[in-house]
Amino acid sequence: MQAINKERVAGLLQGLAQFGKTEHGITRLAYTAEDKAAQEWLLKQIQDLQLKLSVDAVGNVFLRREGKNTDLAPVAMGSHIDTVVQGGAYDGTVGVVGALEVLYMLQDEELERPIEVIIFRAEESSRFGFATIGSKLMAGVGDPDKFSGAAKEGAVTFKEALTEWGCDPAAYKQARKAAGCFKSFWEIHIEQGKVLEETGERIGIVHNIAAPTRFKIIVEGIADHSGATPMGFRKDALVSAARLVIAIEEAATNEAESGTVATVGVLDVEPSSINVVPGKATLWVDLRGVDEESINCALSDIRDAVSEIAKNDSITITMDMLTADNPVALSEELAAKLDVICAAKGIAYRHMDIAPAAGLFHLARQCSAQEKADNTKQDHHAHCADHEYNLDLPQGIGDLIFPFRRKSHCSDLSVIHNRDIITIISISLNHYIFIIISLRPKILIHGDFTDTIVIFIFNG
């Protein structure tokens, strides 16, 4: 097996970071010219791997290395290369580049089972208002009409972007993958939270993965001249929207003990003129939690606030639900085992919930899934300066490749999924405190290259 080529890994990450680079980060939105240019550049760089390239009906890319037995379901790896507005260089790209480096390391090895590296399309929600579109469609969730419903007035819709990319929106069902299509799915991903970073604890044992409920609240008043309209005669949409912002915060705060959170991330005001009373305001709301009852309570409180404010302000307010995913409860049995391991090793840890929105969230329904996530400490923020931190990706790639080398010369890539135990693979004082792989259960690992690891376990 070949050693990790750190220069190649760094070169691919740095090269991708040039596409959409701005003064305040990287803006490489899904299905844009920057997205396509980045992908074409990356594919050109890895031609020496001689992988079989295929693209599905919605633009997801599959790079396949055949094994001796082509009838076996492949082991899949990968992530995405699109970014949020003014995002970082590592979100998503680490998963793609890390997976490709695994294939480089296995170039001299004979494989029984095929391997596929996937580049998911449109995993970020920045352009269309929906996250993980590519993996959703692979899992049979949603359709182009739904994903076009959140486009702002005058903006390109998802269906239009698909067409511009060269895809036929009407053929989207061809992208759906059947359960069992992959033997397993593996992903390296940066940490996108800072609980462990702030607390100084090294291990997070996760019990639940939160899922987003996203909706628009449209407030319609009357646009009047700001100088000629007395205060008592106004129907100011922005004033009513401001009351809603406070009500949404209060609804989530009332459920905070259950881990529920709510954010008004965008507030559009029309006509947006200094001398005109706002006639329309649209709030884009992200409500998340790990307790479905708590989420519903917060949502009910928000709906009550909408009705009350509309009545008191004599104004029209409507809600438009965009998406409502269900939280995923994880294995309590395995969490208890991890608790015992951490306590026995004297490692500082905490029990926690977490709220990612990754494509793996959907693929976990199709196959066993594992994520190895690495925290750059800055990359999860917009306006980030992740170049100030040294991402020790080679260590993560070394862990990612473990399942492929678990049996001599990679002759059976499925062996790692055949036992019902937890195994400690390695200990490293310089990087990871310890690496954990779940064998039969569905497990994700979310960690920090310096001193924190969060472990996700999907109930198998």
C-alpha positions in Angstrom: 0.0 0.0 0.0 1.3 3.4 -0.9 1.9 6.1 1.7 -0.3 9.2 1.9 1.0 12.0 -0.4 0.6 15.1 1.7 1.7 17.4 -1.1 -0.9 15.9 -3.5 -3.7 16.3 -0.8 -2.7 19.9 -0.1 -2.5 20.7 -3.8 -6.0 19.4 -4.6 -7.5 21.3 -1.6 -5.7 24.5 -2.5 -6.5 24.1 -6.2 -10.2 23.7 -5.5 -10.1 26.8 -3.2 -9.2 29.0 -6.1 -12.6 28.4 -7.8 -15.0 31.0 -6.4 -12.3 32.6 -4.2 -13.2 36.1 -2.9 -11.8 38.5 -0.4 -14.1 37.1 2.3 -13.9 33.4 1.6 -15.1 31.1 -1.2 -18.4 31.4 -2.9 -18.9 28.3 -5.2 -22.6 27.7 -5.3 -24.1 24.6 -6.7 -24.6 24.2 -10.4 -22.8 27.5 -11.2 -19.9 28.0 -13.6 -17.5 28.0 -10.6 -18.9 24.7 -9.5 -18.5 23.1 -12.9 -15.0 24.6 -13.4 -13.9 23.2 -10.0 -15.2 19.8 -10.9 -13.6 19.7 -14.3 -10.3 20.8 -12.9 -10.4 18.1 -10.2 -11.3 15.4 -12.7 -8.4 16.4 -14.8 -6.0 16.2 -11.9 -6.9 12.6 -11.1 -6.9 11.2 -14.6 -3.9 9.0 -13.6 -6.3 7.0 -11.3 -8.1 5.8 -14.4 -11.4 5.7 -12.8 -14.7 5.0 -14.5 -16.7 8.2 -14.6 -20.5 8.3 -14.6 -23.0 11.1 -13.9 -26.5 10.6 -12.8 -29.7 12.4 -13.9 -29.2 15.3 -11.4 -25.4 15.7 -11.8 -24.1 13.6 -8.9 -20.7 12.3 -10.0 -19.5 8.7 -9.5 -15.8 7.7 -9.9 -15.5 3.9 -9.8 -12.6 1.6 -9.4 -13.6 -2.0 -10.2 -12.9 -4.9 -8.0 -12.4 -8.6 -9.0 -16.1 -9.3 -8.3 -18.1 -6.6 -10.1 -21.4 -8.1 -8.8 -20.6 -7.0 -5.3 -22.1 -3.7 -4.0 -19.3 -1.1 -3.9 -18.0 0.6 -0.9 -18.7 4.3 -1.4 -16.9 7.4 -0.2 -17.1 11.1 -0.9 -18.8 14.5 -0.1 -19.4 17.7 -2.0 -17.5 20.6 -3.5 -20.2 23.4 -3.5 -19.9 26.0 -0.8 -22.0 28.4 1.1 -21.7 32.1 0.4 -18.2 33.2 1.6 -17.5 29.7 2.9 -14.3 27.8 3.7 -11.9 25.7 1.8 -12.5 22.4 3.6 -16.2 22.0 4.0 -17.1 19.1 1.7 -13.8 19.1 -0.2 -12.0 17.3 2.5 -14.4 14.3 2.0 -13.8 14.3 -1.7 -10.1 14.8 -1.7 -9.6 12.4 1.2 -11.6 9.7 -0.6 -9.5 10.2 -3.8 -6.3 9.9 -1.8 -7.5 6.6 -0.4 -7.7 5.3 -4.0 -4.2 6.6 -4.7 -3.0 4.6 -1.7 -4.7 1.5 -3.0 -3.4 1.8 -6.5 -1.1 -1.3 -6.1 -3.7 -3.3 -4.2 -6.0 -5.9 -5.6 -9.6 -5.4 -4.5 -12.4 -7.9 -4.4 -15.1 -5.3 -4.2 -15.6 -2.1 -6.3 -15.0 1.3 -4.7 -16.9 4.5 -5.7 -16.1 8.1 -4.9 -19.1 10.3 -5.0 -19.3 14.1 -5.6 -22.7 15.1 -4.4 -24.4 18.0 -6.2 -26.0 20.9 -4.2 -25.4 19.8 -0.7 -25.4 23.4 0.6 -28.7 25.3 0.8 -27.3 28.7 -0.1 -28.6 28.8 -3.7 -31.9 27.0 -3.6 -33.0 27.1 0.0 -32.8 23.3 0.4 -29.8 21.4 1.6 -28.5 18.0 0.5 -30.4 18.0 -2.7 -28.1 15.6 -4.6 -28.2 13.0 -1.9 -31.9 13.5 -1.2 -32.7 12.7 -4.8 -30.4 9.7 -4.6 -32.4 8.5 -1.6 -35.7 9.2 -3.4 -36.6 12.2 -1.3 -38.2 15.2 -2.9 -38.4 16.3 -6.6 -37.2 19.3 -8.7 -40.6 21.1 -8.4 -40.3 21.0 -4.6 -36.6 22.1 -4.7 -37.6 25.0 -7.0 -40.2 26.3 -4.6 -37.9 28.3 -2.3 -36.3 30.4 -5.1 -36.4 34.1 -4.5 -38.2 36.3 -7.1 -36.0 36.6 -10.2 -33.5 34.0 -9.0 -32.6 30.8 -11.0 -34.8 27.9 -9.8 -33.4 24.4 -9.2 -35.1 23.1 -12.3 -33.6 25.9 -14.4 -30.1 25.2 -12.9 -30.5 21.5 -13.7 -31.3 22.3 -17.3 -28.4 24.7 -17.6 -26.1 22.0 -16.2 -27.2 19.7 -19.0 -29.7 17.6 -17.0 -33.3 16.9 -17.8 -35.4 17.7 -14.7 -38.1 15.3 -15.8 -35.6 12.4 -15.5 -34.8 13.0 -11.9 -36.2 9.7 -10.7 -33.3 7.9 -12.6 -31.0 9.2 -9.9 -32.7 7.2 -7.2 -30.6 4.5 -5.6 -32.1 1.3 -4.2 -31.5 0.2 -0.6 -28.3 -1.9 -0.5 -26.8 -0.2 -3.6 -23.7 0.4 -1.5 -22.0 -1.9 0.9 -21.2 1.1 3.1 -20.6 4.8 2.8 -17.6 6.6 4.4 -17.0 10.4 4.7 -14.3 12.6 6.2 -15.9 16.0 7.2 -14.8 18.9 9.2 -16.5 19.6 12.5 -19.2 22.3 12.2 -19.8 23.0 15.8 -17.7 24.1 18.7 -19.1 22.5 21.9 -16.1 20.3 22.5 -13.7 23.1 21.5 -15.3 25.4 24.0 -15.6 22.8 26.8 -12.2 21.3 26.4 -13.7 17.8 26.5 -12.2 15.3 24.1 -15.1 12.9 23.3 -18.7 13.5 22.6 -21.0 10.6 22.7 -24.0 11.5 20.6 -27.5 10.2 21.2 -29.5 12.1 18.6 -28.9 13.9 15.3 -31.1 16.9 14.8 -32.9 17.6 11.5 -34.1 21.0 10.2 -37.6 22.2 9.8 -37.4 25.2 7.4 -40.2 27.6 6.4 -40.9 31.1 5.2 -43.2 33.5 6.9 -44.6 36.1 4.6 -45.9 39.4 6.1 -48.0 41.6 3.8 -48.8 45.1 4.8 -49.2 48.3 2.8 -46.3 50.2 1.3 -47.0 53.9 2.0 -45.0 57.1 1.9 -42.9 57.4 5.1 -43.5 61.1 5.5 -47.2 61.4 4.6 -48.5 58.4 6.5 -49.3 59.0 10.2 -48.2 56.2 12.6 -51.7 55.2 13.5 -52.6 54.6 9.8 -49.7 52.3 9.0 -49.6 48.6 8.2 -45.8 48.2 8.4 -44.8 44.7 7.4 -41.3 45.1 8.9 -42.7 46.1 12.4 -44.8 42.9 12.4 -41.9 40.9 11.2 -39.8 42.2 14.0 -42.4 41.0 16.5 -42.2 37.6 14.8 -38.5 37.5 15.2 -38.8 37.9 19.0 -41.6 35.4 19.1 -39.6 32.8 17.2 -36.7 33.3 19.6 -39.0 32.9 22.6 -40.6 29.8 21.2 -37.1 28.1 20.8 -35.9 29.4 24.2 -39.0 27.8 25.9 -37.8 24.5 24.4 -34.1 25.0 24.9 -33.8 22.3 27.6 -34.8 19.8 24.9 -32.1 21.1 22.6 -34.4 22.9 20.2 -33.1 26.0 18.4 -34.5 28.5 15.9 -32.9 31.0 13.7 -34.3 33.8 11.4 -31.3 33.7 9.0 -32.8 35.9 6.3 -35.2 38.8 6.4 -36.2 40.2 3.0 -38.0 43.6 3.0 -39.9 45.2 0.1 -39.7 47.7 -1.4 -36.6 48.3 0.7 -36.5 52.1 0.4 -35.7 54.5 3.1 -38.7 56.7 2.4 -41.3 53.9 2.1 -43.1 52.1 4.8 -42.3 48.4 4.2 -45.2 46.7 2.4 -43.8 43.1 2.6 -41.4 41.2 4.7 -40.3 37.6 4.3 -38.6 35.7 7.2 -36.6 32.5 6.4 -36.7 30.4 9.5 -34.5 27.4 10.4 -36.0 25.3 13.4 -34.0 22.3 14.6 -34.1 19.9 17.4 -33.6 16.3 18.5 -36.9 15.9 20.2 -39.8 15.7 17.8 -42.4 16.7 20.5 -40.3 19.7 21.4 -40.0 20.8 17.8 -43.7 20.5 17.3 -44.3 22.6 20.5 -42.0 25.3 19.2 -43.7 25.2 15.8 -47.1 25.4 17.5 -46.0 28.5 19.5 -44.7 30.1 16.3 -48.0 29.5 14.5 -49.9 31.0 17.5 -47.7 34.0 17.3 -48.3 34.4 13.6 -52.1 34.4 14.3 -51.9 36.8 17.2 -49.6 39.3 15.5 -51.7 39.2 12.3 -54.8 39.9 14.3 -53.3 42.6 16.5 -51.6 44.4 13.6 -54.5 44.0 11.2 -52.0 42.5 8.7 -51.8 39.4 6.5 -49.3 36.7 7.5 -48.8 33.3 5.9 -46.4 30.4 6.5 -44.9 28.4 3.7 -43.3 25.1 4.9 -40.1 24.2 2.9 -38.9 21.1 4.6 -39.4 19.1 7.8 -37.0 16.2 8.3 -37.3 13.9 11.3 -34.6 13.7 13.9 -32.6 10.5 14.0 -32.3 8.6 17.3 -29.1 6.8 17.8 -28.1 3.5 19.6 -28.3 3.9 23.3 -26.7 0.5 23.7 -23.6 1.5 21.8 -23.5 4.9 23.6 -23.4 3.0 26.9 -20.4 1.0 25.6 -18.6 4.1 24.6 -19.3 5.6 28.0 -17.6 2.6 29.6 -14.6 2.9 27.3 -14.1 6.6 27.9 -14.4 6.2 31.7 -12.0 3.3 31.7 -9.4 5.3 29.7 -9.8 8.4 31.9 -10.8 10.5 28.8 -12.9 13.6 29.3 -16.1 13.2 27.5 -19.7 14.3 27.4 -23.1 13.0 26.2 -24.6 15.3 23.6 -26.8 15.8 20.6 -25.7 17.3 17.4 -27.3 19.0 14.4 -25.5 18.4 11.1 -27.2 18.5 7.7 -25.1 16.3 5.5 -25.8 14.0 2.6 -24.8 11.1 4.8 -28.0 11.8 6.8 -29.9 10.5 3.8 -27.6 7.7 2.6 -27.7 6.2 6.1 -31.1 5.0 5.1 -29.6 3.2 2.1 -26.6 1.5 3.6 -24.3 1.4 6.6 -22.6 4.8 6.9 -19.6 6.2 8.7 -18.3 9.8 8.8 -14.8 10.8 9.9 -15.1 14.5 10.5 -12.2 16.8 11.3 -12.5 20.2 12.9 -10.5 23.1 11.4 -12.0 25.4 14.1 -12.8 28.1 11.6 -14.0 26.5 8.4 -17.6 26.1 9.6 -18.0 29.9 9.9 -18.8 32.2 7.0 -16.2 34.9 6.4 -13.7 32.3 7.7 -9.9 32.4 7.4 -9.2 28.6 7.5 -5.8 29.1 5.8 -4.6 30.2 9.2 -5.0 26.7 10.5 -3.1 23.5 9.5 -5.6 20.8 8.7 -4.0 17.5 9.4 -6.0 15.7 6.7 -3.4 12.9 6.1 -4.2 11.5 9.6 -7.9 11.4 8.8 -7.2 9.7 5.4 -5.2 7.1 7.2 -8.2 6.4 9.4 -10.5 6.4 6.4 -8.5 3.8 4.6 -8.6 1.4 7.6 -11.6 -0.6 6.5 -10.0 -1.2 3.1 -6.8 -2.6 4.7 -8.6 -4.5 7.5 -8.0 -7.8 5.7 -4.8 -8.7 3.9 -4.5 -6.9 0.5 -8.0 -5.6 0.7 -9.4 -9.0 -0.4 -12.7 -8.5 1.4 -13.9 -5.0 2.0 -17.0 -6.2 3.8 -15.2 -7.9 6.7 -15.3 -4.7 8.8 -19.1 -4.8 8.8 -19.5 -8.4 9.9 -19.0 -8.2 13.7 -21.1 -6.6 16.4 -18.4 -4.9 18.5 -16.6 -1.7 18.9 -12.9 -1.7 18.2 -10.3 0.9 19.2 -8.1 1.1 16.2 -5.3 3.5 17.1 -4.1 5.9 19.7 -2.2 9.1 18.8 -1.0 11.7 21.3 -0.2 14.2 18.5 -3.5 14.1 16.7 -6.5 11.9 17.7 -6.8 10.7 21.2 -8.3 7.5 19.8 -10.1 6.4 16.7 -13.2 4.2 17.0 -14.8 2.2 14.2 -18.2 0.5 14.5 -18.3 -2.8 12.6 -21.9 -3.8 12.1 -23.8 -0.9 13.5 -24.1 2.3 11.4 -21.7 4.8 13.0 -20.4 8.2 12.2 -17.4 9.9 13.7 -17.2 13.6 14.0 -13.8 14.8 15.3 -11.1 17.4 15.8 -7.6 16.8 14.5 -6.2 18.4 17.6 -8.1 17.0 20.6 -11.8 16.4 20.1 -13.8 13.6 18.6 -17.6 13.4 18.4 -19.1 10.0 17.7 -22.4 9.4 15.9 -24.0 6.0 15.9 -26.9 5.1 13.6 -29.0 2.3 15.1 -28.3 -0.6 12.8 
